[in-house]
Structure formats: structure tokens, C-alpha cells
């Protein structure tokens, strides 16, 4: 019987049934729309058959048009054109941001960021047009020359490594800006205001290039500092864009740029509190003051209103908006003596009305950027995870105690004897008439005779008449009875010595488990103390995403002691998330790590979802087995499974003998070993525990199992073979075949504290194949036939490889023992 699987998370005890894998179907957005429209057409047919014929043509045309647009959106050429248009708009808008009356450095910065491809050409074109249209030829010619030189430098260095440095383009932009500004105003160089203007323009142009590059470059998921840096850069980019819109007004009263700036400050204060509101108000207020070219007013008003409004952000939206309006009113009244900025009140009123109408889901999603990091629950999640492991370990030890306790006897044995001869004399010579002569008058002679007989007796294992001196046998009328009694006591002595030896082995095995338990608890303690486990930044990103779906949840994101990321989401209703077929892909994008489902489906419910970082490697397992001729069942048992630490475990056990007794022995061994491996116990410790279990379990009976354990780290490919008396395994790497041998005895025979299995370590690469088999497959030392088969096979189909190996073994040796073959292949995850 054979079986194969591509999903190592499944487990089965031999015999292994065939396991089929489901095909995943994913629909594109266009296909989902087409399916929705088709369903509506079918429903219309069932309800209004006559009306359908009249509107069918219109529905088909509308569907075709929408589907065509959706497909057109995904076309690479359309995406490229969209990028060119966006670069043109950015170049045009940034060049219109004028500060300090006549400086426009941000157009230079955006061209410096755009690069030298067609996107850069579009940005350059937009910038040049904006400079000429908004400022005229006399004023704009300097900036046209500057951005042209910046683009030229980017074009010349486009294929070099230096342009990829974060400092290069900001430095180049600063140098070019300084040169053109100097040439434009060199006759006024002795004027202090001109020097300040040149210096300010150089700094703003270089800094904007740096921050625009960060803001517009997709950042990989990183540290909190990285995300904060990009958030600040986005705020700067947005401020510069809003500066270009300050001159655009509605009814000559409300500035579009300042209106949008107020919306941003309101969102930051409402979702981020007073610190975020004050910070956003200060930054955007400075931008508005720079754009207006007047006295510093908007910085004070925006920052003060953000501070006051953020204080009332927890008291509901209405109270928040009232406090914000009052704060702005106070700021306007403070300027009564200088210039009354009434336009601010109109802009505040319009912004608060629009803000009051914004949906909560939008505010949750956008406002999440302004929220400060809060202490996450990752640390507590990590502790709960470690506590769960400790609980599973405790359960495994409890089951171990029950297994051993049922098989141990509590009968007492008498092993307190002086000598074999004293006991025999006490039983035979007590009523003899020569008792005093032998054991009192001639005691030394009798003692010498017994000492001379001890050596031959111990070597032979029993006492015979020839071992005793003739003077003793001639004088003793019951010497045959005495010899029989001595042999009976000798057998009792041997039994007691054997029992004491066995008892001592059991005690060593039992005491050794305390040391193994200490090793386990030490590993748990290290995991509890893992300092870099929690990831509050990732937790915040997941919460932000869930809030956009109107899901309030407790999120724990952490990495275990092996560095594998885990995310635990607990909520009252996770249905909206789980109903999306691609929720794993969505969460992977949120966390920036490819995720996979847990080994147990119990971790995926409407109230709790657990996901793990996906392993870069996958393993295919193919299995074939055959029972011994004439036996009802096979004595070989095995399983394979993936632990939640990303380690694939393959176990093969061969119980002593064959048939049902051997099957029971191997099943017990596999279950015990699996329980500890799933609990996260180190494989070496788990194997030593299993050896102790078999030593204690069998008591006075002789019982053992050969154990073959293969553990593959699916993150690194690191592989370990652990063997107790198991047959050789084979590993194929290209055309090279490596034989993995075992020298230790079977589990249950290895006595002594800490009897460890044979451990062979190696690293498997994608395409490598490993073959594990029981001793029924390899009954002789010759393995040439197996090596030839492995070299000839590509190993892609592990099920076929295991099946062919089993058939070849049957042709070679017959079916005189239980035979099992497991073929394992490592590949990259696609």
C-alpha cells in the first residue's frame, strides 16, 4: 500500500492512505465582476423573464465596457502612462510652491528625485512649464536651467552605483542650485538678504530631494524608525503640495491649500491625540506661513488648535470639533491688534463641517498613521505561547508517568543473604548427625572445601559432586541433597543479581529524565526571556487594517526564539476577514512577510486566527509499505508532520519481531515521540526520553524498537537524522549518494544515563532527496541496487520513488519481514 502528499502538515500512522491536495482557485477583479453580473442576469431571468429580453443587450454592453476598463487598468502600458502623468503633475505642482516671496526650490527637489527615465522626463517637462507659466520667462529661466542641469546629472550617472546612494542626488541638487543662484545674483552678493536667500534655497532644494525620495520610494517593512522617517517625509511632501494650492481660492475667501491642511490637522488631532495634532499643526502651519510670505500666524493657530482639540479627542467628535473651533477663534482674537485674519474662521468652519461628515472607517484608516505607538500585546502573546508549550510538555510527562506506572510491579524481592552455602547448610545439615563434626570441630576444613568449590561452580553455573573434596562427600550422607540445595540457592542468587541490575537500569533511566526535564524547562525559560519577540509596529499595522474593515481586535505579533513571526488575532467577529478567500495574501502585505496557515485548523475560527511566517522550503513525502508474509498487520509504524516552529518531522519505528505485538510496540514509540516533538522539545532530548520509556515500560520483559527520526528545518534546510538501531538512510544530492549509518542499539536496549542516539547533521538543498527504510528493505550490506535506483530517478514524484524502491526490495529479498520506505524531497516554495 502506498501514499504520497505535498502537505507535510498532515499526519497518518501506517498504513498511510492516499492524500489528495486541493487546487486553489483565485479570481481576478475582472473575473469576479463578470461572475457577479452573470449571477444578476440569472436572477433577473427567474424573476422577469419577459423584461430580461428588453434589457439584456444593455446589460451585456455595460458589463463588457466595465470589464474592458478593469483589464485596461492592469495593462503595463497603462500603468506606465499613469506614472508619467503623475510625475508631470508633481513637477508642475511643486514648482508652483513659492516661499520667501520669490523662491521655488521644491520643483528642483522633485526633479532630483524623479531620476533620468521617462518618468523623470515627464517631471522635468511639468516643472519647466510651471516655472514659465507661473513666474514668467525672466524669473523662471533660472529654475528651468537648474532643473535641466539636475536631470542631466541624473542621466549621466544613471548606470553607476553612486546614484543609488541616498546622499548623492541631494548633494548634486544643492551644488547645482548654489551655482545657478550665485550666477543669477552675483552682482548683489554683498547684500545680506541675497546671501540668506541663496543659502535658504540651497538647503530647501537639497533637503526636499532627500525627503521626496523617501516619501515616494516604497519602503520594505522595517523598524519603527523607518516607518516614522517615511511618515515625516510624506508630511513634508504633502505640505509642499498644499503650499502650491494656497493661491487657489473658492469664492475668493477659502484657500484650497489651507482647507486641506486643516482637514489633516483635524484628523491627526482626533485620532492621534494632542501630541500628533500639535506636531501636524506646527508642520503644516509653517508651510502655510512660508507660502503666504507674511508674519508667522498659521503655525501658532494650527499648533494651538491641534493641541486643544487633541485634548478633547476622547470625548466624541462633536466635543472635539467645538473645542477646535474655539481654539482657532482664540488664535484669531490674539492677532486683533496686528491684523485680523478672519479668513481663517471661514476655512475652519468649512473644514469642520466636512470633517464631521467623513465616515469613521476612513478616519480609522487614515488616522492610524498619526497614532503614536502604544504598548502592544505581543509580549503577553509571547508569554501565552510559551505557557502553552509548557502545558503540552507537562501533559506529555503525565502520560509518560501513566505508561510507566502501569508496567512496574511493586513486589518485594529478598536479596539479603550471606552465602549460598550457608543457606544450603541451614536447610540440609540441620538434622544431620555429622553436623557438629563438619561445622564446629572441622569448620576450617569445611570452609576450605567450600572455597575451593566456589570457583568451578561459578564458572559452570552450578555445583557438581566433582567440585567437592572426596573427604567431604564420603563423610556427608546427604551430599546429593546438599548439592541440589546449593544449586537452588545459586539460581536464586543469579535471579536476584539480574533483578538488581535491571532495577538499577530503571532507576538510572528514571533519574535521567529529571535532567532531560531540566533541559526542556531551560528552553522554555529562554523563550520566555526572548527580548526581541514582540513587534508593536506590526501590531499597529494589523490593527489599522482591521479597523478599516470595521473589526476591533486584540492583535499579538511576535517572533519566537527561532525568529519565526507569529500573529494572533482575537476578536468577536473575524468573519468579514475570513470570508475573503485571499486573506492570507492581504495579511502578508500588511505585515510585509509571507504568511501561511497553522498546522491545526483549530487555530482558525470566527473568534481567533493564528498565522505563521511561511517557510521558504516545502517537502514532498512519498510512502510505501508492505507487511510480512503471513502476518495480519505490519510491525512498522510511522508518521510525518510539521511543527509550529517550521520543522518537518518524519518518524519510522520498527517494533521487535512482527505482527500485532510489534505493531503495538512501534505505535507506542511513535506516539510518545510525536507528543514531545509537537510540544517543541529538542529532538535529542525527545529520543532519550523515548529510550527511557521503553526501558521502564517493559519491566522484566525484553522489548525494543528501532527508531528513525528525520528533522528538516524548512527555513534553512538544516537536517538532522536521529537513529536508535535503525537501518541506513540515503541522501541524494545531484549524482552523489550519501549513506547515513547508525551504530547505536535500538531504543529500549541502550542502558545508562543519557544514552543518546546517533546524530548526523547536514543541509538539504532544493532538489535533494532522502530515503528512509526499515531493515526489511535493507537486509544485507549490499546497497548497490538502491544507489543505482536513486541515481536513475529524478525524485520529483516521491510516491513513485517509494513504491519502486519497495518493489525492487521485494524482488531482491522477498517479503520475509515488514517493509516500509519513505521518500522525502525538498523544494523551494513557489
Secondary structure, DSSP 8 states (H G I E B T S, - for coil): -EEEES-TT----SS-------------HHHHHHHHHHHHHHHHHHH-HHHHHHHHHHHHHHHHHHHHHHHHHT-HHHHHHHHHHHHHHHHHHHHT--BTTTB--HHHHHHHHH-SSHHHHHHHHHHHHHHHHHHHHHHHHHHHHHHHHHHHHHHHTTTSSGGGSTTHHHHHHHHHHHHHHHHHHGGGTT-HHHHHHHHHHHHHHHHHHHHHHHHHS---S--HHHHHHHHHHHHHHHHHHHHHTTT-EETTTEEHHHHHHHHHHHHHHHHHHHHHHHHHHHHHHHHHHHHHTSSS-HHHHHHHHHHHHHHTGGG-HHHHHHHHHHHHHHHHHHTTTT---THHHHHHHHHHHHHHHS-HHHHHHHHTTT------SHHHHHHHHHHHHHHHHHHHHHHHHHHHHHH----------S-HHHHHHHHHGGG-TTHHIIIIITHHHHHHHHHHHHHHHHHHTS--GGGS-HHHHHH-TTHHHHHHHHHHHHHHHHHHHHHHHHHHHHHHHHHHHHHHHHHHHHHHHHHHT-TT-B-HHHHHHHHHHHHHTT--EEEEEEE-TT--EEEEEEES--HHHHTSTTHHHHHHHHHTS-EEE-SSGGGBSSSEEEEEE--SEEEEEEEEEE--TT-SS-SEEEEEEE-TTSEEEEEEEEESSSHHHHHHHHHHHHHHHHHHHHTT--HHHHHHHHHHHHHHHSTTS---EEEEEEEEETTT-EEEEEEES---EEEEETTEEEEE---S--BTT--STT---EEEEEE--TT-EEEEE-TTT--SS--HHHHHHHHH---S-HHHHHHHHHHHHHHHH-SSS-EEEEEEEEEE--
